[in-house]
Amino acid sequence: MNDHHVSTAASPAAEADEVRRFWRGLGLPGLVDVHTHFMPERVLRKVWDYFDTQGPLTGGLEWPITYRQEEAERSAVLRAFGVRAFTSMLYPHKPGMARWLNEWAADFAARTPGCLHTATLFPEPGVEAYVREAVEAGARVFKAHVQVGAYDPADELLRPAWGLLAEAGIPVVIHCGSGPAPGKHTGPEPVARVLARHPELRLIVAHLGMPEYEDFLGLAERFGQVRLDTTMAFTDFTEKLMPFPHRALPRLSALGDRVLLGSDFPNIPYRYVEQLRALERLELGPEWLRAVCHDNAARLFGL
């Protein structure tokens, strides 16, 4: 068992105190984390098995899951950290999964205080219908995983769904960068084609688009509704493998009103607070940190 896993299990109260000191020091009422994973238990166990066996999309990295707890315990951890709102990022890897994942996610949000009702989609016949159903049921954020789903986000089957989400103003957290391992359709070009058709689509590029950080910063600079989440970026784990270019920090600072805190909880190989400390080490200032860790997402979701 790794050291991070031991320290988290040994002193959850101490870790919660550390996280709370961070946001209280910024004068915030808590955190908003737009990239946390909750999904049906049998699906999540398969995800954990994939990390444990270092599946191809992990880049062959050793990836111990720090918060390998039961669902209720994981929700309690986020509450103890002072996370005011979070998501249940879930995603299909094949056709025929998205609708029942959305049904599960609607139920999870209804019974879980603080969870933003999350939904997902896949390029398949009927996608527009079940996306509309999810929107009408109150979904507030969608998840698209181009890497795991191995699909082109500009697939014609998705065009009406993207249009619907753009019109509804519902954000979509999209894993479209080529880290930790490239997928068939990862990278900025397919996403640029989607945005050319739907410039008002509120895409939130997961992981800052790593490792194509600068390309995705460019998309955010071109399209005013594009945002980026910080998931795993700047941590020691990621910097060893896919370092963020120092020269791009001024661009990240300038986009401070469109960068959102994301963590990948519970599927991270280190303690939650490490994401926060990594952002602090950028020295982009307390105003930038307040916006990223709370205010931008609070404004986006009307919290």
N, C-alpha and C positions, 0 to 999 in steps of 0.2 A: 504493500500500500504506500502511495506517495506521501511526502511530507505535508503537502497542502491538504490532502484528504484527512490526515491525522489531526492537523491543527484545527480544521473546520469542525470535525466531529468532536474534538476534545473541548472546544470552547465556543459554542455558538453564541452565547451571550456576549463574550468579549468581541467577537467579530461584528455582531450587530452594533455594539457600542462604537466600534471603529468606523463603520459605515455612517452611522448617525452623526458622529462628530464631523465627518466630512461635509455633509449637506447643511448641518446647523452652522458650521463655520462660514458657509456662503450665504447664510440668512435665508435659506430655502425652507419650505414647508415639508419637503421630502424629495423623492426622486420619481421620475417617470422613465420607465425602461420599455422601449418599443420593440425589443427583440429578446423575448424569453419564450421558451418552448414548454408547452403543455399539450399532450396528445393522448389518445387512448393508450392505456398501460401496455397492451400487447404490442402496439406500434412503437412506443417509446423503448420498450425492452429490445426490440429489433435494432433500433437506432443505437442503443448502448452496445449491443453485441457487435455492431459494425465498427464502432470506435475501438472496442476491446480487441477486435481481430485486425485492426489497422487496414480497413477496406480501402480500395483504390482511391476513393475521393478524399480520404484523409491525407493523401500524399505520403502514406507509409509512416506517419508520425505516431509516436507513442502518445496516447491521448486519454489519460485517466479522467474519469468523470468525478468531479469534486463533490457534487450534490446528488449522490445516488440514493435518494430517499423516496418514500412513498409520496403520492400526490399531495395529500393534506399537509405533510411535513414541509414539502417544498413551497407551498403557498404560504405557510406560516413563516418560513425563513424570509421571504420577500416582505411580508408584513413587518417582521422584526427589524428588517433593514430600513424600513420607512419608505418602501416603494409604494407610492400612492396609486399608480396605475401601471399595468403591464399587459402583455399580450400572450396569446396561446398559439405561437407560430407552429403551424402544422401544414403538411404538404403531401400530395400524392406522388408516387414514383411511376404510376401507370394509370391508364384509363379506368374509369369505374370506381375510383376511390373518393374523389373530391366531395360528392354530395353527402355521403355518410360521414366523412370527416367534418363537414360543415354542421351536420346535425349534432354530432358530439360536441363540437366547439360552442354551439349555441347553448346547449345544456350546461357545459362547463362554466361559461360566462354567467349564466343565470344563477348558478349556485356558488360562485366564487367572487367575493367582494374585491374590487380593484381590477378585475380582469376586463380589458377592452374586448368586446365581442369580436372574434377573429374568424375569418373564413379563408378559403383557398380556391384554386382553380387549376384546370389542366386543358390543353388543346384537344378537345374531343367533341363529338356531336352532343348537343344539349347544354354546352357550357354556359351560353347566354342565359338559358332558363334557370339553371341552379344558382348562377351568380345573382340574378334578379331576385330569386327566392331569398337568398342570404341577405341581400340589401334590404328587402322588405321586412325581414325578420329582425333587422336592427344591427347588422354587421357594421363595425366601425373601422375595421382595418382588414386588409387581405394580405396573404403571403403567397409569393410566387417563387419557386425554387428551380431556376433554369438548369443548374448544375445537376441536382439529383434527378429531376424530371427528364433531363436530356432532351429538351424541346426548344425550338426557336420561339422566343417571345413575340416575334413578328409573324408567327403562323396565322394564316387567314382565319382559322377557326377561332382565334382569340380576338379578332378585330372587334366584333360587336360587344364582347365583354369589356375590353379596354374602353370602348366608347361609353358604355354604361357607367363604368366606374369613374371616368373622367367627368361625365355629366353630374354624377352624384357627389363628386368631390371627396370620394373615399380613398384614403391613402393605401398604397400597396408596397409592402416591404418586399424587395426583390433581390434574391441572391443571384447576381449575374456576373460577378467578377470571377476570375479564373483561379482563385485561391480556395483551399490549399492545393487543389489540383484542378487543371483545366477540364471543362466539359465540352461536349460537342458544339454547344452554342453559347458558351460564356464569352465575356469580353464586351467592350462598349458598342461595337457596330450593330448587333441585333437590337439593342436597347435604343440606339439612336434612330433606327428605322421605326420603332414603335412610337417614339416621341415625335418624329416627323409627322406621323398620322394623327397623334393625339397630344398636342403640345400642352394641354391643360391637365394631363394625367399626373396625379400626385404620387410619383414614384419615390420611394425611399430606398436608396441603394444600400444594401446591407454590406457591412464590413468596410465601408468607404470604398467599395469596389476593388478591394485588394486582389492581386497586386497591381492592377491597372489604376492606381490611385489618381494619377494626374489626368488620365483620359476621362474618368468619371467626374472629377472636379470640373473638367471642361464642359461636360454635359450639364452640370448644375449651373455653371456660369451662362450657358446658352438658353436653358429652359428654366423659367422662374418658379415652376412648381416642383422641380426635382430637389430632393433632399438626400442626405446621407446619414447612415447611422454608424456609430463608433465601434460596433461589435468586434471585440478582440484586437482592435487596432491599438498600436503603441505599447501593448504589453510586452514584457520580456520574451514571452513565448513566441509572439508573432514577429517581433523585431529581429529575432535571430534568423528568421526564414524569409519574411516579406517586409523588409523595413520601409517605413514611410519616408519618402525623400524630403530631407530637411528644407530643400529649396521651395517646396510646395506649402510650407507652413503659413506664409502670408496669405496664400489663396484660401486655405482652410479658415484662417482667422477672418477673412473678408466675408466668408459664407457663414459666419457665426449664427445667423438667424435661421439657417436651414440645416444645421447639424444636430442630430438627436442622439441621446444616450441609448446604446444597445449593449447587451452583455453576452448573450447566448446561454444564460442561466437555464437549466442546470448543467448543460453539457460543456462545461469549461474545465480545463486542466489546471486551474489555479483558483485562488479565493476571489470572490466577487469584488472585494475592495481593491484588488490589483488593477481592475479596469479604471476605477476612479482615480487612483494614484497615478496611473499612466497618463490620464488626461491632465491632471494637475502638473505633471512634470513638463508638459509642453510650454508652460509659462505664457499662455495666451491671455491670462488675466482673469480675475474673478467674475467680471461681467460676462465673458465668453463661457466660463464654466456654468454660471447660473442659467444662461440661455440653453446650453447643451443638455445639462442634467435635469432640467425641469421646464423652464419657461417656453421653449419652442414647442415641445410636445403638448404642454398644457394648452397653448394657444391653438395648435392644430386640431386637438380633440375636444376643445371647449371644456376643459376640466376646471 
